């Protein structure tokens, strides 16, 4: 094989592939990539147990062929070169791959490409389309509520995904749907929805994205790309313009998140998100693993926030809010509040509180597509 590739195309493709390559597996091929030529393109494939990916880039083919090589080493060599174009060459009788620039060359050992797993990258015909920018926003607004410890009853170590027809929509090939991402760790729940997505898809049983899969999607695709997403068996296909991923979904049940969101409340408070965020960040300086609790005390049109860390100190700050009624206090884990307020973009937020140990709901003003429920702490 002998091909000529623009360095910038190859670096970009190999950089994305790095997110896929398994760093801890004992399987040799999980560190390797497969490069296979077609007429004027090369496909670069990576594989691990939970995720496979293929990138397609334009090339000049002098001699067609297939090679298998350590993906990390190839990436490190290619990005270190100063050349505009790079030559990859392998002679049939040799097990060395030659990487050539104008002034330098490298020889690295190849692996047997015949041992590389055969992967079917043909996605199902049913799919929905979504802008990568929107998908990334769904991930950012839910990933922090994923549980760190497994629950024997439910699989909370991922994000649950729903695709439902919009209200009053009739199911057909052109149905507009609502895509919903949900995560919970038992102490909080985050729900993020799209306005509409289009396509024909039968989601079937529970679908749960792993944290690793979500971060790979977030890192790999450009925001202006339009993605096609489809499901088959226990896999999800994410297809971009030059990159396709096959992700293994998590198995297991997911709790009914609707039961975690109360329908009625005792108090409704309007608050400026940015002012609230700045106060929380200042208070967070005194937070510690043992002392993450803040006390929010509401009186007529005023919120007083306190934090007390016996090992470091305490702080108090007031801010104006829209509230009338009997004074009351509620305590929260400050980290839980910061997680979702930092990724919100609204100027104003609404807080719905029932009192006691009932979940409290935080929403962006005028936006029902982003909801966070947080359990209060014992005062």
C-alpha positions in Angstrom: 0.0 0.0 0.0 1.1 3.6 -0.7 -1.1 6.6 -0.1 -0.7 10.4 0.2 -2.8 12.2 2.8 -3.0 15.8 3.9 -1.6 16.0 7.3 -4.4 18.2 8.7 -7.0 15.6 7.6 -5.1 12.7 9.1 -4.4 14.5 12.4 -8.1 15.5 12.8 -9.3 12.0 12.1 -6.7 10.3 14.4 -7.4 12.8 17.2 -11.0 11.8 17.2 -10.1 8.2 17.1 -8.0 8.6 20.3 -11.3 8.9 22.3 -12.2 5.4 21.1 -9.0 3.5 21.6 -9.2 1.3 24.7 -6.3 2.2 27.0 -6.6 -0.6 29.5 -7.7 -3.6 27.5 -5.5 -6.7 27.1 -6.8 -7.2 23.6 -4.2 -6.1 21.1 -6.5 -4.9 18.4 -8.2 -2.4 20.8 -5.0 -0.3 20.7 -4.8 -0.6 16.9 -6.6 1.1 14.0 -7.4 -0.3 10.6 -6.7 1.9 7.6 -8.3 0.7 4.4 -8.2 2.4 1.0 -11.0 2.9 -1.5 -10.9 4.8 -4.8 -10.0 8.3 -3.5 -10.7 7.8 0.2 -9.3 6.0 3.3 -11.4 4.7 6.1 -9.8 4.6 9.6 -11.5 2.3 12.0 -11.1 1.9 15.8 -12.7 -0.7 18.1 -13.2 -1.4 21.7 -15.9 -3.5 23.5 -18.3 -0.6 24.1 -17.6 1.6 21.1 -16.5 1.4 17.5 -15.9 4.2 15.1 -15.0 4.8 11.5 -13.6 8.1 9.9 -13.4 8.7 6.2 -10.9 11.1 4.7 -9.8 12.0 1.1 -6.4 10.6 -0.1 -4.3 10.1 -3.2 -3.9 6.3 -3.9 -0.7 5.1 -5.5 -1.2 1.5 -4.4 -4.4 0.3 -2.7 -4.2 -1.8 0.4 -5.0 -2.3 4.1 -2.8 -1.8 7.1 -3.3 -2.2 10.9 -1.2 -0.1 13.2 -1.0 1.3 16.8 -3.4 4.3 16.7 -1.7 6.3 19.4 1.8 6.0 18.0 0.7 6.9 14.5 -1.1 9.9 15.8 1.9 11.1 17.8 4.2 10.7 14.8 1.9 12.4 12.3 1.1 15.5 14.5 4.8 16.0 15.1 5.6 16.4 11.4 6.0 19.8 9.7 4.9 18.6 6.3 1.6 19.5 4.5 1.3 16.0 3.0 2.2 12.6 4.5 3.0 9.4 2.8 2.0 6.0 4.3 3.6 3.0 2.7 3.8 -0.7 3.4 5.4 -3.4 1.2 3.6 -6.7 1.0 6.6 -8.7 2.1 7.5 -6.4 5.0 5.8 -5.9 8.4 7.0 -2.3 8.7 4.9 0.7 7.9 6.8 3.7 6.5 5.7 7.2 7.4 7.4 9.8 5.2 7.6 13.6 5.1 9.9 15.7 3.0 12.8 15.5 5.4 12.1 12.6 7.6 10.7 9.1 7.8 9.6 6.6 10.5 9.3 2.9 10.4 6.8 1.4 12.9 5.6 -2.2 13.2 2.3 -3.2 11.7 -0.1 -5.8 13.1 -2.0 -8.4 11.0 -5.0 -6.6 9.6 -6.8 -9.9 9.1 -7.1 -10.2 12.9 -8.9 -6.9 13.3 -12.7 -7.4 14.1 -15.1 -7.1 11.3 -17.6 -4.4 12.1 -20.9 -3.6 10.3 -21.1 0.2 9.9 -24.3 0.1 7.9 -26.9 1.8 10.1 -30.6 0.8 10.3 -32.9 2.6 7.9 -35.0 4.1 10.7 -33.3 7.2 12.2 -33.9 10.7 13.5 -31.8 13.8 12.7 -30.5 16.3 15.2 -27.9 19.1 15.2 -24.8 18.1 17.1 -25.0 21.4 19.0 -28.4 20.5 20.4 -27.3 17.0 21.3 -24.2 18.3 23.1 -26.5 20.7 25.0 -28.6 17.8 26.2 -25.5 16.0 27.3 -24.1 19.0 29.2 -27.4 19.5 31.0 -27.8 16.0 32.3 -24.4 14.3 32.5 -23.6 15.6 36.0 -26.5 13.9 37.6 -25.4 10.4 36.5 -24.8 8.1 39.5 -21.2 7.3 40.4 -22.2 4.1 42.2 -24.4 1.3 40.7 -27.8 0.6 42.1 -28.9 -3.0 42.1 -32.5 -2.1 41.2 -31.8 0.3 38.4 -29.0 1.3 36.0 -28.3 4.9 37.0 -24.8 5.0 35.6 -26.0 6.5 32.3 -28.5 8.8 30.7 -32.0 7.5 29.9 -33.3 8.5 26.4 -36.8 8.8 25.2 -38.2 9.7 21.8 -41.9 10.6 21.9 -44.2 12.2 19.3 -45.0 15.8 20.1 -48.4 16.3 21.7 -51.3 15.9 19.2 -48.8 14.7 16.6 -49.9 11.8 14.4 -47.4 9.0 14.1 -46.0 8.7 10.5 -42.7 9.0 8.8 -42.7 12.8 9.0 -43.8 12.9 12.7 -42.1 15.6 14.7 -40.7 14.1 17.9 -39.4 15.2 21.3 -36.1 13.8 22.4 -35.6 13.6 26.2 -32.5 12.9 28.2 -32.8 12.0 31.9 -30.3 11.3 34.6 -30.5 10.7 38.3 -28.4 9.6 41.2 -31.2 9.2 43.6 -30.6 12.6 45.2 -31.4 14.7 42.1 -32.9 14.4 38.7 -32.0 16.3 35.5 -34.4 16.3 32.5 -33.5 18.0 29.2 -35.7 18.0 26.1 -35.5 19.2 22.5 -38.3 21.2 20.9 -38.6 18.9 17.8 -36.6 16.3 15.9 -37.7 14.7 12.7 -37.4 11.2 11.4 -38.9 7.8 11.6 -37.8 5.7 14.5 -39.1 3.0 16.9 -37.1 3.3 20.0 -38.4 0.2 21.7 -37.3 -0.8 25.2 -35.3 1.4 27.7 -32.3 3.0 26.1 -29.5 4.1 28.4 -26.3 5.9 27.2 -23.1 5.3 29.2 -21.2 8.3 30.5 -18.2 7.3 28.3 -20.3 7.1 25.2 -21.8 10.5 25.8 -18.4 12.2 26.3 -17.1 10.6 23.1 -20.1 12.1 21.2 -19.5 15.5 22.8 -15.8 15.5 22.0 -15.9 14.1 18.5 -18.6 15.9 16.5 -18.5 19.5 15.4 -21.4 21.6 16.6 -22.6 22.5 13.1 -22.9 18.9 12.0 -26.3 17.3 11.4 -26.3 13.8 13.0 -28.4 10.8 12.1 -29.1 8.6 15.1 -30.6 5.1 15.0 -30.9 2.1 17.3 -30.7 -1.6 16.7 -30.5 -4.4 19.3 -28.3 -3.0 22.1 -26.4 -0.5 19.9 -26.9 3.1 18.8 -25.5 4.4 15.5 -24.4 8.1 15.5 -23.6 9.2 11.9 -21.9 12.5 11.1 -20.6 13.9 7.9 -17.3 12.0 7.9 -17.5 10.0 11.1 -19.7 7.2 12.3 -19.8 5.7 15.8 -21.5 2.5 17.1 -22.1 2.7 20.9 -23.1 -0.1 23.2 -26.1 0.9 25.3 -26.3 0.0 29.0 -28.6 -2.8 30.0 -31.1 -2.5 32.8 -34.2 -0.6 33.9 -34.5 3.1 34.7 -36.9 4.5 37.3 -39.9 6.5 36.2 -38.5 10.0 36.4 -41.9 11.6 36.3 -42.6 10.4 39.8 -39.5 12.3 41.0 -41.1 15.6 40.0 -43.9 16.9 42.2 -46.9 18.4 40.5 -47.8 20.9 43.3 -45.8 23.2 45.5 -46.1 25.4 48.5 -43.7 28.2 47.4 -42.7 29.6 44.0 -39.7 31.9 43.9 -38.3 33.9 41.0 -34.6 34.5 41.1 -31.8 36.1 39.0 -29.7 33.1 37.9 -26.4 35.0 37.4 -26.6 36.7 40.8 -27.4 33.4 42.4 -24.6 31.7 40.6 -22.0 34.3 41.7 -23.0 33.9 45.4 -22.9 30.1 45.2 -19.4 30.3 43.7 -18.2 32.5 46.5 -19.8 30.3 49.1 -18.3 27.2 47.5 -14.8 28.4 48.5 -15.7 27.3 52.0 -17.3 24.0 51.0 -15.6 20.7 51.7 -16.5 17.0 51.3 -17.9 16.9 54.8 -19.5 20.4 54.6 -21.2 21.0 51.3 -24.6 22.1 52.8 -25.9 25.7 52.4 -29.0 27.1 54.1 -31.3 29.2 52.0 -33.6 31.4 54.1 -36.5 33.2 52.4 -38.2 36.3 53.8 -40.2 39.0 52.0 -38.5 39.6 48.7 -35.1 38.5 50.1 -33.0 35.3 50.1 -30.2 34.9 52.7 -27.7 32.2 52.0 -25.4 30.7 54.7 -22.6 28.2 54.7 -20.8 27.0 57.8 -17.7 24.9 57.7 -16.3 24.3 61.3 -12.9 23.4 59.8 -12.6 26.6 57.7 -15.1 29.3 58.5 -18.6 30.6 57.6 -20.2 33.1 55.2 -23.5 34.8 54.6 -24.9 36.8 51.7 -28.3 38.3 50.8 -29.9 38.8 47.4 -33.2 40.2 46.2 -35.8 37.6 45.0 -39.5 37.7 44.1 -41.1 36.0 47.2 -44.1 36.7 49.4 -45.4 34.5 52.2 -44.3 33.0 55.6 -40.5 32.9 56.0 -38.9 29.5 55.7 -35.5 27.8 55.2 -34.3 24.9 53.1 -30.8 23.3 52.9 -29.1 22.0 49.7 -25.8 20.4 48.7 -24.1 23.4 47.0 -22.4 21.2 44.4 -25.8 19.9 43.2 -27.0 23.5 42.6 -23.8 24.7 40.9 -23.8 21.7 38.5 -27.0 22.7 36.7 -26.9 26.5 37.2 -23.5 26.7 35.6 -24.7 25.1 32.3 -28.0 27.1 32.2 -28.1 30.2 30.0 -31.3 31.8 31.3 -31.4 35.2 32.9 -34.1 34.2 35.4 -35.0 31.0 37.2 -38.1 29.7 39.0 -37.7 27.6 42.2 -40.6 25.5 43.3 -40.5 24.3 46.9 -43.0 22.1 48.9 -41.3 22.1 52.2 -40.1 19.2 54.3 -38.0 16.6 52.4 -40.0 16.9 49.2 -37.9 17.4 46.0 -37.5 21.0 45.0 -37.7 21.9 41.3 -35.5 24.5 39.5 -36.5 25.7 36.0 -35.4 28.3 33.6 -38.0 31.0 33.3 -40.4 30.2 30.5 -38.5 27.0 29.5 -40.1 23.7 30.5 -37.6 21.8 28.4 -34.9 22.0 31.2 -35.9 20.8 34.7 -33.8 19.9 37.7 -35.1 18.3 40.8 -33.0 18.3 44.0 -33.7 16.7 47.3 -33.2 19.0 50.3 -30.6 18.2 53.0 -31.5 17.6 56.6 -31.0 20.9 58.4 
